[in-house]
Amino acid sequence: MNYDIILSLEAVEDVLRIIIASRSKAAIVKASEQIEQALANDPADAGKHLSEGLYFIDREPLRGFYTIDVSEMTVEIVNVKSV
């Protein structure tokens, strides 16, 4: 069963800012898609737990920070950084 992926407004702004600043826009878009695909299948195992329900996942050149709501079967990507 797949999880629904939700991007916070901050995460969307992060990705757009990184795309604008990047020389390889296609790599950013591809990494973003890879993050979403990995989290949809098995979010707890796809990344690493930081603390208090916050996880992170790396797909070069991005790192996504996210939370999991098992009861709602959703993953919220709360922000994204360049690695």
Secondary structure, DSSP 8 states (H G I E B T S, - for coil): ---EEEE-HHHHHHHHHHHHH-S-HHHHHHHHHHHHHHHHH-HHHHSEEEETTEEEEEETTEEEEEEEETTTTEEEEEEEEE-
